[in-house]
Each structure stands twice: as structure tokens, then as C-alpha cells.
Amino acid sequence: MAENFENLQCWQVCNELKTYIKEKILPSLPKSERFELYSQLLRASRSATANIAEGWGRYHYKENIKFLLNARGSIAEILDHTLEAKAWDYISDEILQNVRHQTESCIKLING
């Protein structure tokens, strides 16, 4: 077992995605989306890493699985919100492809 959830590869990759969203997507959203899409993306990205950490902290296999499933759901939510951001021309194709790649990596690692 990892010494700390920060050592888990799935947490590290999801944390990189969270940072990417904060640096590349959130600043490009218009102020009219501040309490809508912006908030949803921010919460989903935080939820992914938080659920991995909480599952790790439970020390019980079945509880950990439940939290990993929640994290996987948050990652899927991130992709959905990013698809919406692209549809509304808030982000570029390149950013969408980067998020798509990162979310695929996150899900593969969470699936273990």
C-alpha cells in the first residue's frame, strides 16, 4: 500500500488534470459562466482527487472501490463539461484533445 495517497499514480495524474483545468480552461471561460460551467469544472476536478484520497484513507478495500468509482464519475464529468466548453467556443480543439487524453489516462489508472 502507498505510504500516502500523494504517491498513488492515479492521484498524481488526476492532480495534473486539475492543475491543467485551473491554468488552461478556467481563465478562458467568460464571466457569465462563473457560477455555472466554471464552478462545475472546478468542483469536478477537485472531487476526483479528493475521492481518491478519501478512499485511500478508509483502509478498507470495498470502501476504497466506492470512492474510486466516484472519482471515475468526476473524471467523466470533467470531459462532459470540457465538451460543452468547446461547443460554446470557450476553448480550442487542442485543449479539448489534451483533456480527452488526460481523462483517458486518469480512468485507466483508476480502473487499475
BELGIBEL-V750074 format. One record per residue. N is the residue number from 1. RES is the residue in three letters. PHI is phi in degrees with one decimal (none if undefined). D_LAST is the distance of its C-alpha to the last C-alpha in Angstrom with 2 decimals. Layout:
# BELGIBEL-V750074
N|RES|PHI|D_LAST + N|RES|PHI|D_LAST
This chain:
# BELGIBEL-V750074
1|MET|none|13.68 + 2|ALA|-63.2|14.10 + 3|GLU|-63.7|17.78 + 4|ASN|-154.3|17.31 + 5|PHE|-60.0|14.79 + 6|GLU|-64.2|16.22 + 7|ASN|-84.6|14.70 + 8|LEU|-73.7|11.05 + 9|GLN|-61.4|10.05 + 10|CYS|-64.2|8.58 + 11|TRP|-66.5|12.01 + 12|GLN|-60.9|13.90 + 13|VAL|-69.5|13.00 + 14|CYS|-66.8|13.70 + 15|ASN|-66.6|16.80 + 16|GLU|-62.6|17.92 + 17|LEU|-63.6|17.80 + 18|LYS|-59.0|19.81 + 19|THR|-65.6|22.28 + 20|TYR|-60.6|22.64 + 21|ILE|-61.3|23.48 + 22|LYS|-63.3|25.94 + 23|GLU|-87.5|27.61 + 24|LYS|-107.3|27.68 + 25|ILE|-105.4|27.64 + 26|LEU|-55.2|29.19 + 27|PRO|-65.2|32.35 + 28|SER|-87.6|32.97 + 29|LEU|-79.7|33.12 + 30|PRO|-70.8|36.67 + 31|LYS|-59.9|38.10 + 32|SER|-65.3|38.45 + 33|GLU|-98.6|34.64 + 34|ARG|-53.9|34.52 + 35|PHE|-103.8|33.99 + 36|GLU|-115.8|32.16 + 37|LEU|-61.9|29.59 + 38|TYR|-54.5|29.56 + 39|SER|-64.0|28.88 + 40|GLN|-63.4|26.21 + 41|LEU|-64.1|24.24 + 42|LEU|-62.3|24.73 + 43|ARG|-66.7|23.68 + 44|ALA|-64.7|20.52 + 45|SER|-67.7|19.44 + 46|ARG|-70.9|20.35 + 47|SER|-64.4|18.69 + 48|ALA|-59.4|15.18 + 49|THR|-69.6|15.42 + 50|ALA|-64.8|17.58 + 51|ASN|-68.1|15.26 + 52|ILE|-62.6|12.45 + 53|ALA|-63.2|15.42 + 54|GLU|-66.4|16.93 + 55|GLY|-61.3|14.04 + 56|TRP|-60.2|13.83 + 57|GLY|-73.3|17.58 + 58|ARG|-80.3|17.81 + 59|TYR|59.7|16.95 + 60|HIS|-129.5|16.35 + 61|TYR|-53.0|13.22 + 62|LYS|-67.1|14.41 + 63|GLU|-67.5|15.56 + 64|ASN|-59.2|12.41 + 65|ILE|-58.2|10.64 + 66|LYS|-57.8|13.73 + 67|PHE|-72.4|13.51 + 68|LEU|-66.0|9.96 + 69|LEU|-65.3|11.45 + 70|ASN|-63.3|14.44 + 71|ALA|-63.0|12.78 + 72|ARG|-61.1|11.38 + 73|GLY|-62.2|15.00 + 74|SER|-65.7|16.47 + 75|ILE|-64.6|14.79 + 76|ALA|-62.5|16.24 + 77|GLU|-62.7|19.45 + 78|ILE|-59.2|19.64 + 79|LEU|-62.2|19.62 + 80|ASP|-59.5|22.24 + 81|HIS|-65.4|24.42 + 82|THR|-69.5|24.24 + 83|LEU|-60.6|25.38 + 84|GLU|-64.5|28.20 + 85|ALA|-59.5|29.11 + 86|LYS|-68.9|29.45 + 87|ALA|-59.9|31.48 + 88|TRP|-92.4|33.84 + 89|ASP|61.5|34.11 + 90|TYR|-85.2|32.88 + 91|ILE|-132.6|30.45 + 92|SER|-86.2|30.57 + 93|ASP|-59.3|28.73 + 94|GLU|-61.3|27.34 + 95|ILE|-65.7|25.82 + 96|LEU|-59.6|24.34 + 97|GLN|-65.3|22.79 + 98|ASN|-62.9|21.39 + 99|VAL|-66.6|19.82 + 100|ARG|-58.2|18.53 + 101|HIS|-62.7|16.88 + 102|GLN|-65.8|15.45 + 103|THR|-66.9|14.16 + 104|GLU|-61.8|12.44 + 105|SER|-63.3|10.76 + 106|CYS|-59.9|9.85 + 107|ILE|-64.4|8.49 + 108|LYS|-60.3|6.38 + 109|LEU|-70.1|4.95 + 110|ILE|-64.5|5.17 + 111|ASN|-66.2|3.81 + 112|GLY|69.6|0.00
